[in-house]
């Protein structure tokens, strides 16, 4: 036992004395192994690399499996969150479906009570707004529907039952829709509960101007503006907008419908042909 302890002490002493030199020699040897181009050294280096890569590959397997497991758990968490969101969206959709059904039933009941009759010959098309065809001096858009679809000049354009404008030019597969806000647009209207006669005209901005009112007419902010049906261009009582400003410069009307509100428009044939032959925009059609 004493001899064994003596040998350990001797080894420790030698280690303390020559450890620095040993590590310097080992470092130099490893550097030489790394840079040497001798065939034997290269073969040894490749053998060591093969063994090392195999060992590392074996040791990495558990960590790779752990990574897959963590990724799978993360995906499960995302799927759970998405499932919760979809359930909430589904509940909202069911609510609005039920709401729409109730409103439809109520609308049908009110029509029966009021003995409402749909205007004869009214047909509707829904068309996509393909492009803005306006600029600084005009406010019109192209809709992707034309003669081949049954569209005709004079059709009224609606969105959410509010007036957007009317069709002024028709091609084979596209038509030009003149917006209410165009400078060339003039629409006879009723104003407020008194149903005062007037005209709303566009000025190539988002605001309409109310003109041609009877002398002494009193207009209030918020007065409802609807089509009057005069001149046979629009049927009566279609919503246009409301009075938004009254000043010494005139009366402004904010339309219910803006071009920026939608990419679709409903084209309606009311069987009207007023001003089709004397359209103020006729000369502007390209």
Secondary structure, DSSP 8 states (H G I E B T S, - for coil): -HHHHHHHHHHHHHHHHHHHHHHHHHHHHHHHHHH---HHHHHHHHHHHHHHHHHHHHHHHHHHHHHHHHHHHHHHHHHHHHHHHHHHHHHHHHHHHHHHHHHHHHHHHHHHHHT----TT-EEEEEEEEEE--BTTB-EEEES--GGGT--TT-EEEETTEEEEEEEEE-SS-EEEEETTSTT-EEEEEETTTTEEEEEE--SSSEEEEE---TT----TT-EEEE--GGGSS-TT-EEEEEEEEETTEEEEEES--GGG-SEEEEEE-S--TTSTT-TTGGG--
